[in-house]
């Protein structure tokens, strides 16, 4: 009985270690909607007032994850561009990672 539990535990450890690179094993690859929602949550958490957020995928990646270019309208004519991605479900932007660049292309 003890050997059976040990074998089951080892099997679960091995299976738990498998996952795709560049995406989160539990959530899959990030989408523009996911990144926009995370950015909106961060802006709201910091009590920043904005009118809209638009995120589009780029052809670039950072640490194996797709980068999105997000434009945030803080009120005419103040639009700020963020380069952003999700890492383990957490928003990462070019503010935290200055090496992250999203370029000018949209897709």
N, C-alpha and C positions, 0 to 999 in steps of 0.2 A: 504494500500500500504506500509506504514512504517513497519508494523508487518511482511509483506512478505519479505522485505529486511533484517530485523533483523533475521528472521528464516533462510534465505539463508546464511547470514553471519555466523551464529552459525554452520550451517551444514558444511560450508567450513572449519571452524576452527577445528571441530571435525575430519573431513576427513584428513585434513592436518597434524594432529598429529599422524596419523597411519603410521607405517613403521616397517620393519623387524629389529630385533636386530642383531648386528654384521655386518651389511652392511649399505651402504648409501641408503636411500629411493629413491633417484633420479638416482643413478648409479648402484645399485646392488652390489654384492660382488666383491671385487678386484680380478683380475687375474694376473698371472705372467707377462703377457705383459703390463698390466697397471702399475704395480710396477716398471718394468724395464724402461718403458718410463719416469716415474716420477723421477727415480734415474738418468737416463741419462740427463734429463733436469736440475736437480740440479747440476750434475757434470759439465755440459756445462756452466751453469750460474756462476759457480765458476772458470771458465776458466781452468779446470783440463783436462789434456790429458789422454785418456784411449783408449785401443784397442777394448775391448768388455765387455759386461755386460750380465751375465746369472742369471736369477732368477727362483727358483723352490719353490713350496709350501712345507711347513713343516706340521707336525701334531700338532703344537703348535699354541696358540693364545695369543693375548695381548689386553686387554680391549674389549674382545669379537670379535676381528678381526683376521683373519688368518694371520700368520706370514710367510713371504717368506725369504728364504736364497738367497742372491745375491752375486755372486763373480764378482769382477771388476778387470780386467787385466790392470794395469797401466804401463805395459812394463816388459818384462821378467827379472827376475822371480818374479815380484812384484804383487801378487794377494791379494786383500783385500776382506774379507768377511763382508757383512752387513746383519743385520737382519732388515727387513723392512715390513711395511704395509701401507695401505692408510686409513686415518681417515678423513671423510668428504671431500674426494678428495685430501687431502694433504698428502705428503709423511712424514712418521714418521719412524725414524731409531733408532737403538740401541745407536747411538751417542747422540740423544736427550733424549732417554728413556733407561738408562743403565739396567733397570730391564727386558727389552725385550731380550729374549734369543731364538735363533732358533735351537740350538743343532746341532748335526751332521747328523741327518736323513734327507732324501730328500723327504719324502712323505708318 
